[in-house]
Amino acid sequence: MKPVAYQKKLEGKSNSHLITFNDGKDYVVKFFQPGFEKTLPNEWVGYCLARYLGLPVPYARLVEIPQEFTLQVPELVDVHQTQFQFASKYVPDCLNGHQVSHVPNIINYQSMAGIILLDYWLCNRDRTRKNILLYEADSGNYRLWMIDQAEIFGTYNWLHADLENLPVEVMKSATHELMAQFIENEQSFTEHLEIIQTMPIHLMEELVSIIPEEWMVSKEEKKAIVSTLVKRRKKILPELMHKFIKKVYLPLHSNEQ
């Protein structure tokens, strides 16, 4: 897959650009940038885990942006050139959560508990309303997409030691509250937790091993990612799930018959 046309630079601090590829589709391409070293590895790991869980995340892949292409685009001339970048398919005709004042219904509500648990598993404290997309299928009925996993593991520039000290607490997130409103049964949390806890470790190791060397994740850090995933899903995630249900989910549904 090759880039054929540059569209525009997108808002945000992730150095994202909208580029058309030779498959005829537009992709949001994030380039490696100093100071945000773990953005691309985070995006890759978060995406792969979301896909395994069957969550609504736009299709993504690693892409190569040749230097002869970037040199022709003023907005890309100064990007840090690495062999691979992270590209996710652009979802048209969507608004982010800030742009929709009232959401009467989410039609893919079955995935909401999974998104919340994934955020807690990965310690993603950046699930803001800007990091969901809402597509209005028909009047008042929205399909929700999760985007931007750049700050999983707490930050876009974590170090090895940071993975061992990730917080264990209920996160304050209006977006999680929005999603939780549409979860019909708390059993949905348990079902998604079971999928997370039965994911083969060798699959985690494989997806982490694919992280390109030029993204500056050492072998020790790759091992630490897998260890963190295994530890959190077994010992920490169940505890956080019960806290979330008690402190957020049940109060939201307390007035239901």
Secondary structure, DSSP 4 states (H G I P E B T S, - for coil): --EEEEEEEPSSSS-EEEEEETTS-EEEEE---TT-TTHHHHHHHHHHHHHHTT-----EEEE---HHHHTT-GGGTTS---S-EEEEE---S-EEGGG-S---EETTGGGHHHHHHHHHHTT-----GGGEEEEEEETTEEEEEE---TTGGGSTT--HHHHTT---S----HHHHHHHTT---THHHHHHHHHHHTS-HHHHHHHHHTS-GGG---HHHHHHHHHHHHHIIIIIHHHHHHHHIIIIIHHHTTT--
